């Protein structure tokens, strides 16, 4: 058994069952991939924001290439964060792999 840290106490009639420990452990494991995905999503969002900021000068100067790139960056960021659904490739025949 592991000793309790200093200052941690439980009521006299408190008990922890093996089943409860197993359930808590399973919930913790199930949550781990979601936490990792949230961290990656946050990092990718920051990267998209950096890309968008780097395009600002070209956008201000009216460069069509920069404007198009900025629109794609914003679209990818919105897709990543669930603001818009991914495009159905079948509606864009030139983009589909068939």
C-alpha positions as CSV (number, residue, x, y, z in Angstrom):
1,X,0.0,0.0,0.0
2,X,1.0,3.6,-0.5
3,X,0.9,5.9,2.5
4,X,-1.4,8.9,2.3
5,X,0.3,12.3,1.9
6,X,0.4,14.6,4.9
7,X,-2.9,16.4,5.6
8,X,-5.1,13.9,3.6
9,X,-7.7,12.3,5.7
10,X,-11.0,10.4,5.1
11,X,-14.0,9.9,7.3
12,X,-14.0,6.8,9.6
13,X,-16.7,5.0,7.6
14,X,-15.1,5.8,4.2
15,X,-13.9,2.8,2.0
16,X,-12.4,2.5,-1.4
17,X,-13.3,-0.7,-3.3
18,X,-11.1,-2.4,-5.9
19,X,-14.0,-2.0,-8.4
20,X,-14.1,1.8,-7.8
21,X,-10.3,2.0,-8.3
22,X,-10.6,0.0,-11.5
23,X,-13.4,2.2,-12.8
24,X,-11.5,5.4,-12.0
25,X,-8.4,4.0,-13.7
26,X,-10.4,3.1,-16.8
27,X,-11.9,6.6,-17.0
28,X,-8.5,8.1,-16.6
29,X,-7.1,6.0,-19.5
30,X,-10.0,6.8,-21.7
31,X,-9.5,10.5,-21.1
32,X,-5.8,10.4,-21.9
33,X,-6.1,10.4,-25.8
34,X,-8.6,13.2,-25.6
35,X,-6.2,15.3,-23.6
36,X,-3.4,14.6,-26.0
37,X,-5.7,15.5,-29.0
38,X,-6.7,18.7,-27.3
39,X,-3.1,19.7,-26.7
40,X,-2.3,18.9,-30.4
41,X,-5.3,20.9,-31.5
42,X,-4.2,23.8,-29.4
43,X,-0.7,23.6,-30.9
44,X,-1.9,23.3,-34.4
45,X,-4.3,26.3,-33.9
46,X,-1.3,28.4,-32.7
47,X,0.6,27.3,-35.8
48,X,-2.3,28.4,-38.1
49,X,-2.4,31.7,-36.4
50,X,1.3,32.2,-36.9
51,X,0.9,31.3,-40.6
52,X,-2.0,33.8,-40.9
53,X,0.0,36.6,-39.2
54,X,3.0,35.9,-41.6
55,X,0.7,36.5,-44.6
56,X,-0.6,39.9,-43.4
57,X,1.9,42.0,-45.2
58,X,1.1,40.4,-48.5
59,X,-2.6,40.7,-47.9
60,X,-2.3,44.5,-47.1
61,X,-0.3,44.9,-50.4
62,X,-3.1,43.1,-52.3
63,X,-1.3,40.0,-53.3
64,X,-3.9,37.5,-54.6
65,X,-1.5,34.6,-53.7
66,X,-1.3,35.8,-50.1
67,X,-5.1,36.4,-49.9
68,X,-5.8,32.8,-51.2
69,X,-3.2,31.3,-48.8
70,X,-4.8,33.2,-45.9
71,X,-8.2,32.0,-46.8
72,X,-7.0,28.4,-46.9
73,X,-5.2,28.8,-43.5
74,X,-8.4,30.1,-41.9
75,X,-10.4,27.3,-43.5
76,X,-8.0,24.7,-42.2
77,X,-8.1,26.2,-38.8
78,X,-11.9,26.3,-38.8
79,X,-12.0,22.6,-39.9
80,X,-9.5,21.6,-37.2
81,X,-11.5,23.3,-34.5
82,X,-14.9,22.0,-35.7
83,X,-16.3,25.3,-36.9
84,X,-17.0,23.9,-40.4
85,X,-17.4,20.4,-41.7
86,X,-14.7,18.9,-44.0
87,X,-15.6,19.3,-47.7
88,X,-17.1,16.4,-49.5
89,X,-14.4,15.7,-52.2
90,X,-17.1,14.2,-54.5
91,X,-18.5,17.8,-55.1
92,X,-15.1,18.9,-56.4
93,X,-14.3,16.6,-59.3
94,X,-10.9,18.2,-59.9
95,X,-9.8,17.6,-56.3
96,X,-11.1,14.1,-56.0
97,X,-8.6,11.2,-56.4
98,X,-10.8,9.2,-58.8
